[in-house]
Amino acid sequence: MKIVVAGQGYVGLPLAVRAAEVGHRVVGYDVDPHRVQQLTAGQSYLRDVASARLRAVLASGAYSATVDGATLAGFDIAVITVPTPLRDGVPDLTYIESCARTLGEHLRPGATVVLESTSYPGTTEELLLPILEETSGLKGGADFLAGFSPERIGNKRWSFDGTPKLVSGIDAISLDVIKDFYDGIFQTTVPVSGPKVAELAKLLENTFRFVNISMINEMAMLADALGVNIWEAIDAAATKPFGFTKFTPGPGVGGHCLPVDPMFLSWKAQQEFGVPFRFAELAADVNRHMPDYVVRRLVEALNKRGIPVSGSRILLLGLTYKYDATDLRNSPSARVAELLIGLGAEVRGSEPNIPDGDDTELNVSRVDATPQEVAAADAVVLLMDHPRFDLAMIEKHAPYVLDCRNRLSGANVETL
């Protein structure tokens, strides 16, 4: 089939390449000319998609990248994987709306449109479907098919295609076609009764993590005040073989999903029912202030050593939003750096997973975590414990470390 994957980012590119590998003719559509130029040259910008894989599907003719909407004509299935950011607490669905209009111009009877972008329950049927119908002049269900299948990025244990895939349709025929498509890409598909269920399931997955991370972050602050090692308490609780899921504290949450997705549900609850989603809002407040807590702990530690934070040299290790990631979106490191710079500190950052020049949102000098750089710092903050960091060297050479990941030990180390 001719497959269009609209949006060639963290979600769309892995899907497009995998669909091409299993035998479809795939058009990767993106509005960013530079991104399309890289893809056409066989240069992947994602760790999840090796350049060799990209070049293979380009060479076979199974995949092409474009900014030209006219090349989308004649598609059998189009998958929308565009961003859905928050703007001042309000979901910004303009990328979905724009993409739906572009696809609607080329929608033909019998074709299928699937939304993968995360949004509030009702987006597929109340926003996407009317735009497709208005633009195309066709009727959803009668003339074309549609549904929602939330993206799920894999991890080191669960591969992209090994992670079970939720699928839904606006009617039974849509569900059958969408399930059949994803059955050819993923090892397991899980059909649900409708798009709203799938949309809510995605928000439930991320809100579960978001709330539990905020709880353990607040617990870490309380444990420090009590003089209790939170990490030891977590490990002790995790010995219970049931009824407990292990979460660990950190400097905050980042990425596109966790800080954003629960607030879609909060916004929807407020707009539709006039009631707050209190768990999500409380969790957002706790996680939003974790960088402030990290900086407060660091300032206290420097004061105990007779070093004013103003004029001090601080080295931040690991600037991405999570372990071994290549993504700076909404990373708490940006807020930590901002606060320290505001207090007059000289802030340097080491991030081996991000090339120099790709960190424009971080106002820090980039350095390598060498023994000399570590030793020259008044304080080192381990924000993310990437495997490329030499932890033993850091323990040996750093005069003081605030360890936000519980990976270091020694008289010069304090944990979050």
N, C-alpha and C positions, 0 to 999 in steps of 0.2 A: 504494500500500500504506500501511497504518498503521505508521509507524516510531516506535519509542521510542528516544530517546538518553538514557541514564541517566548524569547528570553533565554539567553545563553550564559547564565550565571551559575551559581553554586548548585542550583536545582536542574536547570534546563540542559546544560551541557552534558552532564553524566547521562541523563535520559536520552538525549539525542544520539550520543555516540553508541549507547547500548542498543537503541532501536535500530540503528544502522547495522550494528554487528549481527543482529538476529535476522537481517534480511530485508528490512524496509528501506524505502527511498526517503531520506530525511532532509528536510530543509530547516536549518537552524536560523531563525529570524531574530534579529536584535536591532535596536535603534542606535546603538553605539558603533560608529564606523571603525574606530580604532580596534574595538574588540573583534569585529568581523574580519578586519585586516589580519589580525593575529591568527584567528582560526583558519582563514584561507591559506595562510603561510604554514599551517601545521604546527603552530606554537600554542600549546595549552597554557593557560594561566591558573589552572586548578590542579592541586595535588591529586585529587580523586580521578583525574583523567590524564594519563601519561601522554606526552606528545606523540609517542610511537603509536598509540591506539588511534589518536586523532588522524595522524598521517595515513594510517592504514585504511580508514573508512573514506578519507578524501581520495586516496589513490584508486580505490575500488569504484568510486562514483556513487557510493551509497549515501554520502553526506556532503552537504554544501552549506555555506553560511552566507547570509545576505542581509542587507538593509532595505532591499527593494520589495515593497509589499506586493507588487504585481506578480512576483515569482511564486506567491502562495496559492495562486489559482489552481483549482483542480485537486485540492487536498481531500484525502479520505478522512483523516483524523487530525485535528489540531489540538495541541496541549498548551495551555497558558501557564507559564512559570515566571511571571513578572513580579517585581517587588510590591509589597503592600505595607509601606511605612506608616508610622504615626506622626502626625503633625500637631503639636500642642495637645496631645491626648485624643485627637480625632483621627480615625482611620482615613488614610489617603488612598482611595481606590482609583485614582485617575489613570494609573498604568493599566489596570484591568479594563477600564472603560475605553481607553484609546485602542488597546489591543483588540477588544471585542468589535469595535467599529471597523478596524482593518480586516479582521477575519470575516466579518459580516459582509463586506464588499465582495468576498470571494466564496461565500458559503453557497453550496449547491445542494439540491435535494439528495438525501441519503447520507450526507456527510455528518461527522460527529465532532463536537467541541467539548473538551474536558478542561476544567479549571483545577490547577494544582496549588495556586497561590493561596496562602492562609488568609482567612478573613472570618467575619462573624457569621453565625448561622443565618441562612437566608440569602447570602450573596449570590449563589449560583442561580436561584430561581427568581429572585427579586431584582437583581441588577444585571447580571450577565445575559440571561435569557431575553429580557425585553430589548436590550441593545442589539443583540443578534437578530431578533425578529424585525425590529424597526429598520435596521440597515439592509437586511437581505430581502425583506418582504415575504419571508418564509415563516412557517409556524413550527415552533418547537414541539417535538413529539410526533406531529403529523408529517412534517417535511424534512426535518433534520433532528439529530439526536444530541443529547448533552448530559453532562454529569459532573461530579466532583470527586477527585481522588487526591487526598492530601499528600504532599511531599513528605518523605521520611529519609533524611540523609543517613547513610550507614555510618558505622564506626569500625574500630579495628577488629572487633569480634564479629560484627554483622556487616556483611558486604552490602553494596547498593542493591543488587538483585536478590540477595538473601534475606533482606528485611521484608517482612510481610507487608503487603500493599492493600490498603483499604480502597474499595471502589464503590461507586454509587451512580445512579442514573435518575433522570427526571421521570422515567417510566421503565417498564420491564424490558422493552426492546433496547433502550439506551443502556441499561445495566448489562445486558447480555453482550452487546458489542464492545462496551468499554472493558468488561471483564476479560473477554476474549483477547483484546489487544494487550492488556497488561499480563495475561497468562503467558504470553510469548516472551515477556521481558523479565518478569519476576518469578521466583520459585513458588511463592505462595501469594494468592490474592484472597481478600476477605470481603465479600459483598455485604453491604448494609442496605437498609430499606429505602433510604433516600439521601439526597445531598445534605439536608440539615443535620442528619445523624453523623455523617462523615465530617462535616464542618465542625460540629461540636466535639467529636472525638479528638480531632487534631488539637483543638484548644484545651481539651481536658488533659491530653498528654503533656503539653507544655506547662499548663497551669499547675499540674501536680508537681513537676520538678521545681517550678518557680517558687511555689509556696513552701516546699520542703527545704529548699536552699535558703530562703529567707529565715525560716525557723532555726536552722542550724547556725546561720550567721548571727542571729540574735542570741542564741544559746552560747556562742563563743564569746560574745561580749560579756554576758552574765558570768560565764565560767571564769573569765579573767578577773572580774571584780571579786569573785569568790575565792580566787587563788587556786582554782582547780584546772588541771590539764584537760581541755576539751577533747583533744585527740585521743587520749587514753580512755576517756569516758565513751567516746564513739566506738572505739574498738571493743570495749567491754560490752556495750549494748549490742554490737553486731554479732556477738557469740550466740544470741538467741536465734534459733533456726526458723522462727516464724514470727509474723506480726511486726517485723522491723525491717525497714529499708535504709541502707547506709547512705547518708549524704554527708559531705564534708564542707567546712566553711572556706571562704576565700575572700579576695578583695572586692568582690561584686560580681554581677552577671553582665554578659554582653552578647554580641551576635545579633542576628536579625530576629530570632525566635523568642527567646525567653523574656527580654525586656519589653517585647512588643505584643506578642500573641495574647497573653492574658488580658491585656487592656482592651483588645477588641471585644471580648466578652463583657468587660466592665462597661464599655461605652454602649454596647447594645442593650444591656440591662437598664442603664440609666435613660437611654433614649426611648425604649419601648415600654418600660414598666415604671420608670421614675424611681428606681431603687438602686442603691450601690451594690457592687459585688465586693463586699468588704474584705474577703480573704485576699483577693488579687490586689486591691488598693493598699492594704496593710503590707503585703509582701513587697510591693513596688517601693513603698516608703523605706522599708528596712534595707532592701538591696541597693537602693539609690544612695543611701548614706554610708555604705560600707567603705568606699574610698575615704570618706571623712574620718572614719574610725581608724583606718590604716595610718593615715597621716597623723592623727592624734597620738596613736601608740608610738610612732616614730619620733615625734617631737618630744614626748615624755622620755624616751630612751636616750635621745641626744642630750636633753637637759640633765639627766642623771650622770652623764659623762662630761658635763661642763662644756658642751658644744652648742652654741645657739644655732637654730635652724637657718637663720639668715646668714648667708655666706658659706654654709656647709655644702659639701660635695656629696650628692646622693646618686647612687647607681641603681636604676630599676632594671631588673632582669625578667624578661618575658613580657612582652607588650600586647600580645594577642589576647582575645577574650577567653580562650580556654586552652587546655593542655595540647601542645603540639599542633595547634591550628595555624592556618595561614591567613587569618581573617582578623582585621582590626575593628570591624563594625561594632560600635557601641562598647568598645572595650573599657573596663574600669581604669585601665592604666592611664588613659587620657585625663580622667578626672584627678587621679593621684598626682600626676605630673603638674596639672594646672594649679592644684592647691599648693604644692611644694614651691613652685615658681612664684606664686603669689606671696609666699612667706619669705621669699628672698633666697631660696636655695639654688645652687647650681645643679641642675638635673641632667643626668645622662641616662641613656637607655640602650640596652642590648636586646636585640630581637633577631636571632639567627634564621627565623622562618620567613621574614619579610625583607625583600631587597631594599637597599637604600633608595629613597625617592618615592617609595610606595606608601609612605607613612605621613602624608602631608597633614593629617588631622592631629598629629602628635608634635607638640612644640618642644622637642627635646633633641639634644645632640646624640647622634647614633655612634656607638662604639662597640668594639668586640669585648667580650668578657674575658680579658687576659688577666694573668696574675698581677701585672702592674696596674691595670685599671681597677681591679677589685681592691688591691691594697691601698690605692690612692684615695678611695672613697671614705668619707666619714661614716657612711652607713650604706649598706646594700639591702635592697628590698627584693626578695624573691616573690614576684607576682605570679609567674607561671613556670613550672619546673620542667621546661622542655628537655628532652633526652640529650640534646646537643650541649647542654651546660655541664661543665665538669664540677659536680657538686663537692667532691673531695677537695679540689683546688679552692673553691669558694670558702669552705670551712677553714682551710689553712691560712688563707691570705686576708680575708675580710676582717677589719677591726670590730665590726658589729653587723649582724644580719637580723632583719625582721623577716622571718620565714612564714609566708602566707600559705604554704602548701605542706608543711610538716615533713620536709625532706632532709633537713640538716640537723646537726647536733653539735654540741660543744658549748664552752663557757661564753663564747661570743655570739651565741644564737638565741633569739627568742622567737617563739611561735605565735601566730595570730591568736 
